[in-house]
Amino acid sequence: MSDMHDRYENPLCKRYASKRMQQLFSEDTKFSTWRKLWIALAESEKELGLDITDEQIDEMKAHIYDIDYATAEAREKEVRHDVMAHIYTYGICCPKAKPIIHLGATSCFVGDNTDVIIQRDALRLIRKELLQVIKNLCYFADTYKALPTLAYTHYQAAQPTTLGKRASLWLQDLVMDLDNIDHVIANMKLLGCKGTTGTSASFLELFNGDQAKVKKLDKLIAEKFGFDSTYDVTGQTYTRKADYFILSALSGIAQSAQKFATDIRLLSHMKEVDEPFEAGQVGSSAMAYKRNPMRSERICSLSRFVITNALNPAETASSQWFERTLDDSANRRIVIPESFLAVDGILSLYANIIKGLTVYPNVIKKHLMEELPFMATENILMYCVKKGGDRQILHEAIRKHSVACGKAIKEEGIENDLLDRIANDPVFKITRKEIDTIIAEGGFTGMAEEQTADYLIKVSKILEDNTEDLADEVDNPINV
């Protein structure tokens, strides 16, 4: 049996997530970052007066990426400790630096700091993808800002809106997500190097009780990785609440995407829109005519996964024992990377759908006109009153005609003929031509077009401030 098919492979990697996101959570990125942290530790300790040579540091720098996984795996089987296995492996190719690798540190120095670095970089990638979706949605909302469509409350026809205004609701959710992502990134901190229980005791020993140097060591390491600060206080790990905040931000994106995708699925059923559909694409193995909204369904499926995943870090943060317990480790190895991979796939799908969405204005108009007669009755009533009619008599006549028309539509399947019923009733003293003019001038969508245009001006400023990130194209998932 082929090596490719004789074991489980994560569908997030095989089917949904981009290569760039997969690379961020790869073993290569993880363990090369461990080595970069060991280099930063050695450099900082040297700068603060410890007996570490440039030759040792140069040797470490020369072997950041040539990781001997076979040796590391064999060593881990022996010592049952992944960090010790990689210290041993790094020491083999850096014999001169071996005595000072990981000097004074504990496992979480590389483990937790690497997690923070990778999550920051992954959030930055998510941010770029989010901006691309926002850009695509802006174009869509602007294109259709004046196209009237039925609005729905309780999934029952309600006062009309415009398709662009509906898109502005999707857009606003994503802008809120962008604000949240920016807040999370801005407040991320490194663990730093605070030792086994967060007291910095081992480093205080190394620096002969010089507290200023111990504090400076933390600051130097943070600066080398582009962080303004480390956590003020920690146990052996950084507080696991930080993971909760990050996954909550990812959950927010998933919530927004699922709402959008659900709307698209409903609109697809009504034949008002179609998501992208390739020439040879098959909608159903049995029903050849089907054009299922599979991309939107996939967004909903992945979003549900991310939303439920956000509970994991909440449980983890609340169940930590004192300064450190290891029941977080296996959970975090799965939940954090997979949430990022899933949101990466979600945003790629979102961008693809909204960019290639086909809109059917004639169907939208048909559905609108099926319901608009009911909504136009107030305008007709006011028009007839101005012509001298009695409001109470006219109101009762409209009520009776509306009830009879609605019953006939449901029981007999007829077209909505309410306007004809009103035009043919002499109590109204109105022609069908007059009614058509009232409908044409009705302003049934209120300020929907203006609200959309005004909001797009605000969002366009966000896009203008992020032109560099928008220029960075992100590869699409394997199976869009």
Backbone hydrogen bonds, N-H to C=O, Kabsch-Sander energy under -0.5 kcal/mol:
donor,donor_aa,acceptor,acceptor_aa,energy
5,H,2,S,-1.3
6,D,2,S,-0.7
13,C,10,N,-1.0
14,K,10,N,-2.1
15,R,11,P,-3.2
16,Y,11,P,-1.1
17,A,12,L,-3.3
22,Q,18,S,-2.1
23,Q,19,K,-2.3
24,L,20,R,-1.7
25,F,21,M,-1.3
26,S,23,Q,-1.5
30,K,26,S,-2.2
31,F,27,E,-2.8
32,S,28,D,-2.1
33,T,29,T,-1.8
34,W,30,K,-1.8
35,R,31,F,-1.8
36,K,32,S,-2.0
37,L,33,T,-2.4
38,W,34,W,-2.2
39,I,35,R,-2.1
40,A,36,K,-2.7
41,L,37,L,-2.5
42,A,38,W,-2.2
43,E,39,I,-3.1
44,S,40,A,-2.4
45,E,41,L,-2.6
46,K,42,A,-2.4
47,E,43,E,-2.6
48,L,44,S,-1.4
49,G,46,K,-2.0
50,L,45,E,-2.6
52,I,50,L,-2.1
57,I,53,T,-1.8
58,D,54,D,-3.1
59,E,55,E,-2.0
60,M,56,Q,-1.9
61,K,57,I,-2.4
62,A,58,D,-1.6
63,H,60,M,-1.2
64,I,61,K,-0.9
67,I,65,Y,-2.0
68,D,66,D,-0.5
69,Y,67,I,-1.4
72,A,68,D,-2.1
73,E,69,Y,-2.9
74,A,70,A,-2.2
75,R,71,T,-2.5
76,E,72,A,-2.4
77,K,73,E,-1.8
78,E,74,A,-1.0
79,V,75,R,-2.8
80,R,76,E,-2.8
85,A,81,H,-1.9
86,H,82,D,-1.8
87,I,83,V,-2.4
88,Y,84,M,-2.2
89,T,85,A,-2.0
90,Y,86,H,-2.6
91,G,87,I,-2.3
92,I,88,Y,-1.4
93,C,89,T,-1.2
94,C,90,Y,-1.0
98,K,94,C,-1.4
100,I,97,A,-1.9
101,I,97,A,-0.9
101,I,98,K,-0.8
103,L,100,I,-1.5
105,A,102,H,-1.6
109,F,106,T,-2.1
110,V,106,T,-0.6
110,V,107,S,-0.9
111,G,107,S,-2.5
112,D,108,C,-1.4
113,N,108,C,-1.1
113,N,109,F,-0.5
114,T,110,V,-1.8
115,D,111,G,-1.9
116,V,112,D,-2.4
117,I,113,N,-2.4
118,I,114,T,-2.8
119,Q,115,D,-2.6
120,R,116,V,-2.5
121,D,117,I,-2.2
122,A,118,I,-2.7
123,L,119,Q,-2.6
124,R,120,R,-2.0
125,L,121,D,-1.7
126,I,122,A,-2.6
127,R,123,L,-2.6
128,K,124,R,-1.8
129,E,125,L,-2.2
130,L,126,I,-2.7
131,L,127,R,-2.3
132,Q,128,K,-1.7
133,V,129,E,-1.9
134,I,130,L,-2.4
135,K,131,L,-2.4
136,N,132,Q,-2.4
137,L,133,V,-2.7
138,C,134,I,-2.2
139,Y,135,K,-1.9
140,F,136,N,-2.1
141,A,137,L,-3.1
142,D,138,C,-2.4
143,T,139,Y,-2.3
144,Y,140,F,-1.9
145,K,142,D,-0.8
147,L,144,Y,-1.1
149,T,161,T,-2.6
151,A,158,A,-0.9
153,T,156,Q,-2.1
156,Q,153,T,-1.8
158,A,151,A,-3.0
161,T,149,T,-2.7
163,L,147,L,-2.4
164,G,144,Y,-2.8
166,R,162,T,-2.1
167,A,163,L,-2.1
168,S,164,G,-1.7
169,L,165,K,-1.1
169,L,166,R,-0.7
170,W,166,R,-1.3
171,L,167,A,-2.6
172,Q,168,S,-2.6
173,D,169,L,-1.6
174,L,170,W,-1.5
175,V,171,L,-2.2
176,M,172,Q,-2.1
177,D,173,D,-1.8
178,L,174,L,-2.4
179,D,175,V,-2.2
180,N,176,M,-2.0
181,I,177,D,-2.7
182,D,178,L,-2.6
183,H,179,D,-2.0
184,V,180,N,-2.5
185,I,181,I,-2.8
186,A,182,D,-2.4
187,N,183,H,-1.2
188,M,185,I,-1.5
190,L,229,S,-1.6
200,S,194,K,-2.9
204,L,200,S,-2.4
205,E,201,A,-1.9
206,L,202,S,-2.0
207,F,203,F,-2.2
208,N,205,E,-1.5
209,G,204,L,-3.5
210,D,207,F,-1.7
211,Q,209,G,-1.2
214,V,210,D,-1.5
215,K,211,Q,-2.4
216,K,212,A,-2.2
217,L,213,K,-2.3
218,D,214,V,-1.5
219,K,215,K,-1.7
220,L,216,K,-2.8
221,I,217,L,-2.1
222,A,218,D,-2.0
223,E,219,K,-2.3
224,K,220,L,-1.9
225,F,221,I,-0.8
225,F,222,A,-1.1
226,G,223,E,-1.6
227,F,222,A,-2.7
231,Y,190,L,-1.9
235,G,237,T,-1.4
236,Q,323,E,-2.5
237,T,323,E,-0.8
242,A,239,T,-1.6
244,Y,240,R,-1.2
245,F,241,K,-2.1
246,I,242,A,-1.9
247,L,243,D,-2.7
248,S,244,Y,-2.2
249,A,245,F,-1.7
250,L,246,I,-1.9
251,S,247,L,-2.5
252,G,248,S,-2.1
253,I,249,A,-1.6
254,A,250,L,-2.2
255,Q,251,S,-2.7
256,S,252,G,-2.1
257,A,253,I,-2.6
258,Q,254,A,-2.6
259,K,255,Q,-2.0
260,F,256,S,-2.1
261,A,257,A,-3.0
262,T,258,Q,-2.4
263,D,259,K,-2.1
264,I,260,F,-2.3
265,R,261,A,-2.2
266,L,262,T,-2.1
267,L,263,D,-2.8
268,S,264,I,-2.4
269,H,265,R,-1.8
270,M,266,L,-1.5
271,K,268,S,-1.3
272,E,267,L,-2.3
273,V,267,L,-0.8
274,D,358,T,-2.2
281,Q,278,E,-1.3
283,G,281,Q,-0.5
288,A,286,A,-0.9
290,K,287,M,-1.8
294,M,292,N,-2.3
297,E,293,P,-2.3
298,R,294,M,-2.1
299,I,295,R,-2.2
300,C,296,S,-2.1
301,S,297,E,-2.2
302,L,298,R,-2.8
303,S,299,I,-2.8
304,R,300,C,-2.0
305,F,301,S,-1.4
306,V,302,L,-2.1
307,I,303,S,-2.9
308,T,304,R,-2.1
309,N,305,F,-1.6
310,A,306,V,-1.2
311,L,308,T,-1.4
312,N,309,N,-1.4
314,A,310,A,-0.7
315,E,311,L,-2.2
316,T,312,N,-2.6
317,A,313,P,-2.9
318,S,314,A,-1.7
319,S,315,E,-0.9
319,S,316,T,-0.9
320,Q,317,A,-0.7
322,F,320,Q,-0.6
324,R,321,W,-1.6
328,D,325,T,-0.5
329,S,326,L,-1.1
330,A,326,L,-0.5
332,R,328,D,-2.6
333,R,329,S,-2.2
334,I,330,A,-0.9
334,I,331,N,-0.8
335,V,331,N,-3.0
336,I,332,R,-1.3
338,E,334,I,-1.9
339,S,335,V,-1.8
340,F,336,I,-1.9
341,L,337,P,-2.7
342,A,338,E,-2.2
343,V,339,S,-2.3
344,D,340,F,-2.4
345,G,341,L,-1.9
346,I,342,A,-2.6
347,L,343,V,-2.6
348,S,344,D,-1.7
349,L,345,G,-2.2
350,Y,346,I,-2.6
351,A,347,L,-2.5
352,N,348,S,-2.0
353,I,349,L,-2.8
354,I,350,Y,-2.5
355,K,351,A,-1.6
356,G,352,N,-1.7
357,L,353,I,-0.6
358,T,274,D,-3.1
359,V,357,L,-0.5
360,Y,272,E,-2.7
364,I,360,Y,-2.1
365,K,361,P,-2.7
366,K,362,N,-2.2
367,H,363,V,-2.6
368,L,364,I,-2.2
369,M,365,K,-3.0
370,E,366,K,-1.4
371,E,367,H,-0.8
371,E,368,L,-0.9
372,L,368,L,-2.7
374,F,371,E,-0.9
375,M,371,E,-1.2
376,A,372,L,-2.2
377,T,373,P,-0.6
377,T,374,F,-0.8
380,I,376,A,-2.4
381,L,377,T,-2.8
382,M,378,E,-2.3
383,Y,379,N,-2.0
384,C,380,I,-2.5
385,V,381,L,-2.2
386,K,382,M,-2.1
387,K,383,Y,-1.1
388,G,385,V,-1.9
389,G,384,C,-2.3
391,R,389,G,-0.6
394,L,390,D,-2.7
395,H,391,R,-2.9
396,E,392,Q,-1.9
397,A,393,I,-2.0
398,I,394,L,-2.5
399,R,395,H,-2.3
400,K,396,E,-2.3
401,H,397,A,-2.4
402,S,398,I,-2.7
403,V,399,R,-2.4
404,A,400,K,-2.3
405,C,401,H,-2.6
406,G,402,S,-2.8
407,K,403,V,-2.1
408,A,404,A,-2.1
409,I,405,C,-2.4
410,K,406,G,-1.8
411,E,407,K,-2.8
412,E,408,A,-2.4
413,G,408,A,-0.7
413,G,409,I,-0.9
414,I,408,A,-1.0
417,D,415,E,-0.7
421,R,417,D,-2.3
422,I,418,L,-2.3
423,A,419,L,-2.5
424,N,420,D,-2.1
425,D,422,I,-1.0
428,F,425,D,-1.8
429,K,425,D,-0.6
435,I,431,T,-2.0
436,D,432,R,-2.5
437,T,433,K,-1.8
438,I,434,E,-2.2
439,I,435,I,-2.3
440,A,436,D,-2.3
441,E,437,T,-1.9
442,G,439,I,-1.3
446,G,443,G,-1.6
448,A,445,T,-2.3
451,Q,447,M,-3.4
452,T,448,A,-2.1
453,A,449,E,-2.4
454,D,450,E,-2.7
455,Y,451,Q,-2.2
456,L,452,T,-2.4
457,I,453,A,-1.4
458,K,454,D,-1.2
459,V,455,Y,-2.2
460,S,456,L,-2.4
461,K,457,I,-1.1
462,I,458,K,-1.0
463,L,459,V,-2.0
464,E,460,S,-2.3
465,D,461,K,-1.7
466,N,463,L,-1.2
467,T,464,E,-0.9
470,L,466,N,-2.0
471,A,467,T,-1.4
472,D,469,D,-0.9
473,E,471,A,-1.1
479,N,15,R,-1.8
480,V,477,P,-0.6
